[in-house]
Amino acid sequence: MSPFGLNNFCGQPWEIGDFAHGNAIFSYRFTVATALLKKSVRPEHFTTEAIHDPATNSFIKKIKFAELTEKGAGVAMKVVMKDGSEYTANSRIARGEIPGNPLSRDELIAKFRGNVAFANRHTKRNADRLLALLGKLEDLGNINDIIRLLVP
């Protein structure tokens, strides 16, 4: 990754401190290990139990970072399997970044629904009503109905 990425707080060595959730959410090592092991990075991967998962923590120790010297290169990844086979990928702009590489509307809605389900604070009906209101935000006279749905 870029020198900035390597040297900022997210690029620091993995350590679970007093605020484990904060340590995990701001750790490239934790999120990379989670993405590779769990095939996604979702809210349930940042619970206390998930953060202390022995498999994830063991895998983190195998992650090594290196500096990309090409300006604007973004991030590149190489995964070396036990049998020696290698897989590579790179991205100049992270998925979900606006502008540049935004999620589609369907992906945003799926992410919203996943977060609502994980939080377990809103009914599906209210989540659907909220999505409907947000879909016509420009036509609303005020946001009172949205606020009422957001605060259970």
Protein Blocks (a to p, Z undefined) as FASTA:
>chain_A
ZZklmmmmklpccdddfblmlmmmmcfklmmmmmmmnopacfklmgfklmmomklmmmmm
mpccdddfbghklpadddddfkopacddddfbdghiaghiaccfklmmmmmmmmmmmnop
acfklmmmmmmmmmmmmmpmblklmmmmmmZZ
